[in-house]
Amino acid sequence: MRIGRRPGRSGRRGAAALVFAGAVLSAIAAAMLGGCTDPVRDAEIEALGPEEPGVSPNPEHRPGQPCLHCHSQGGPAENKPFAIAGTVFETDQPGSKGADAIYVQFVDSAGGGPREIPQTGPSGNFYIPLQDWPDLKYPVRVGLYQDLNAPPTVIMKSLINREGSCNFCHRPNLADPTDFEIDDSRSSAGQIYMRSGS
């Protein structure tokens, strides 16, 4: 005598649907709790290495590095997101000092710009908080000014098309690059600088 019923196809489908729904809900919960990361970005951040000894995270840290790896949604500094950020050096020479007090003016494809024109600090770093340019529309033109009442000292020849980290494309020039660094430099436009050092 059989007491229970053997589940038919519809019973198996229902069980499979419940398992699938449980897996989806688990994935959503993990993402909401921070369990879901971007492995490509994580590897890029790890490749940047640790902070310089004695330098704490502040507006002058990590000159020449791609700021938005950390300062964007999902990054370790996502509580301080940037629209655009980068570093301007005094010259094109490897190891050049950062260019201080340079205005970095941007105009986007809609003719807009950030609420305030950013100015570099002692390390040459500048940044635009995302809240100061939430409606940024690529592509973007950029010019460097020592004096906002004078013509620009440097105008970028191409447009910024999608990347808010200026140093993603403009990596610092190296004095004695390794073979790997030489290969890597072929995808770089070179550091942003105010004047030629040669």
Buried (B, 14 or more C-beta within 10 A) or exposed (E): EEEEEEEEEEEEEEEEEEEEEEEEEEEEEEEEEEEEEEEEBBEBBEEEEEEEEEEEEEEBBBBBBBBBBBBBEEBEBEEBBBBBBBBBBBBBBBEBEBBBEBBBBBEBEEEEBBEEBBEBBEBBBBBBBBEBBEEBEEEBBBBBBEEEEEEBBBEBEEEBEEEBBBBBBBBBBBEEEEEEEEEEBEEBBEBBBBEEBE
